[in-house]
Amino acid sequence: MDLAQEQIKTQMTNEAYIEPNVLELRLDTNELIDKIKSFLMGGRIVYVKDEQGQPKPQFIKEGEPMANDLGVQSLTSWISMQLNPSTVQGNLKEEQYFKLLERTRKNLAKNLLINSPRYEIKREDRAFIIDGIMNMLELFVSRTIGNKERDSYSNNPAVRIGNYVPQQRKGIL
C-alpha cells in the first residue's frame, strides 16, 4: 500500500471514529432535559467523582421545587417528546418554526393550567416555568430552520476530516 492509500485509509478510520461522536454530542438532549428537570425540582446537577474516580451526577437542592414528583416526571416526559434528536433534524421553513413554537407554548400553558393542582404548581410560577422551558426549546429547535442542522454536519471540521484526499506528487519533487 502506497503513502496516499495509507493516508486515505487512516482518514476513513478517523472519520468513522470521530463522526458518530460529534453527531452524538450535537444531538444529545439529555443534558437539556436534566437542566429542565433540575429547574423544576429547585436545584442543579453537579458532577462528583465516585469510588472509581468516574464523574457521577448529583442533585443539589438550592430552592423550593416548582412541581411535585408527578409534575416533574410528566413535564420532562412531555418535553423529551418535543426535544429529541429526531425533532432537531427536521427541515422547517421559518413560518413553520414559529407556528410550531406557538402551538407548543399553547399546549404547555394548557397542560400547566389543567394540571397545576395535581402537579402542585403555584399559579405565580406557571409563566416562569413556561418561559424557562420555551426559551430552551426555541434555541434547540431553531436549528431545524432551513435544514441548518443537517447542513452544519458538512461544515464541521471533524466530519470533513474524511473528505481530504491528498494529491499524489508528480515529477522529481
RALIN-V793009 format. One line per field, one symbol per residue. ss: DSSP state (A for helix, B for strand, O for the rest). A space follows every 50 residues. Layout:
# RALIN-V793009
ss = ???
This chain:
# RALIN-V793009
ss = OOAAAAAAAAAAAAAAAAAAAAAAAAAOOAAAAAAAAAAAAOBBBBBBBO OOOOBBBBBBBOOOOOOOAAAAAAAAAAAAAAOOAAAAOOOBOAAAAAAA AAAAAAAAAAAAAAAAAAAOOOAAAAAAAAAAAAAAAAAAAAAABOOAAA AAAAAOAAAAAAAOOOOOOOOOO
